[in-house]
Amino acid sequence: MKTIVALQAVVTAAPLDGEPSAAELDAIEAEMPLIRAEVELLDTVIALMDRPANELDTRRARRAHARVLAARAALANAGTGGAA
């Protein structure tokens, strides 16, 4: 039986050390308000999946969505970009 092996070396951009760089940690920290707002919106949506939404639930979902939009706008205005 013949074995099949790759004839080319594996190409990697840089060796992986498993830890984020300082720049990556700074970027995560800058995006943390957006991440928190998105998690809150996701929690709201999940809570509304198993029951019909009443007026308070609708307001909660609207406020959570507004927080996500505000966090995205703040991040974009800060010039650091952001998740789309």
C-alpha positions as CSV (number, residue, x, y, z in Angstrom):
1,M,0.0,0.0,0.0
2,K,1.3,3.4,-0.9
3,T,1.1,6.4,1.5
4,I,0.2,9.8,0.2
5,V,2.2,12.7,1.6
6,A,2.2,16.3,0.9
7,L,5.0,17.4,-1.4
8,Q,4.9,21.0,-0.1
9,A,5.7,22.4,3.3
10,V,2.8,23.7,5.3
11,V,2.6,27.5,4.9
12,T,1.8,29.6,7.9
13,A,1.9,33.3,8.3
14,A,3.6,33.2,11.7
15,P,4.2,30.6,14.3
16,L,1.2,30.3,16.7
17,D,2.0,30.8,20.3
18,G,-1.6,30.5,21.4
19,E,-1.8,34.0,23.1
20,P,-3.2,37.2,21.6
21,S,-0.9,40.0,21.1
22,A,-1.1,43.3,22.9
23,A,-2.6,45.0,19.9
24,E,-5.3,42.3,19.6
25,L,-6.1,42.7,23.3
26,D,-6.4,46.4,22.9
27,A,-8.8,45.9,19.9
28,I,-10.9,43.6,22.0
29,E,-11.0,46.0,24.9
30,A,-12.1,48.8,22.5
31,E,-14.9,46.7,21.1
32,M,-16.1,45.4,24.6
33,P,-19.0,47.9,24.8
34,L,-20.3,46.6,21.5
35,I,-19.8,43.0,22.5
36,R,-21.7,43.5,25.8
37,A,-24.5,45.2,23.9
38,E,-24.7,42.4,21.4
39,V,-24.8,39.8,24.2
40,E,-27.6,41.7,25.9
41,L,-29.6,41.8,22.6
42,L,-29.0,38.1,22.1
43,D,-30.2,37.3,25.7
44,T,-33.3,39.3,25.0
45,V,-34.1,37.5,21.7
46,I,-33.5,34.1,23.3
47,A,-35.9,35.0,26.2
48,L,-38.6,36.0,23.7
49,M,-38.3,32.8,21.7
50,D,-40.5,30.7,24.0
51,R,-43.3,33.1,24.7
52,P,-45.3,35.8,23.0
53,A,-43.9,39.2,23.5
54,N,-45.8,41.7,25.5
55,E,-45.3,45.5,25.6
56,L,-42.5,45.3,28.1
57,D,-40.7,42.7,26.2
58,T,-41.0,44.7,23.0
59,R,-39.5,47.8,24.8
60,R,-36.7,45.7,26.2
61,A,-35.8,44.3,22.7
62,R,-36.0,47.8,21.2
63,R,-33.7,49.3,23.9
64,A,-31.2,46.4,23.5
65,H,-31.2,47.0,19.7
66,A,-30.7,50.7,20.2
67,R,-27.7,50.0,22.5
68,V,-26.1,47.9,19.8
69,L,-26.6,50.6,17.3
70,A,-25.2,53.2,19.7
71,A,-22.2,51.1,20.5
72,R,-21.5,50.5,16.8
73,A,-21.7,54.2,16.1
74,A,-19.4,55.0,18.9
75,L,-16.9,52.5,17.8
76,A,-17.0,53.7,14.2
77,N,-16.7,57.3,15.3
78,A,-13.7,56.4,17.4
79,G,-12.0,55.4,14.2
80,T,-11.2,51.8,15.3
81,G,-13.6,50.2,12.8
82,G,-16.0,47.6,14.1
83,A,-17.8,44.4,13.5
84,A,-20.5,44.6,10.8
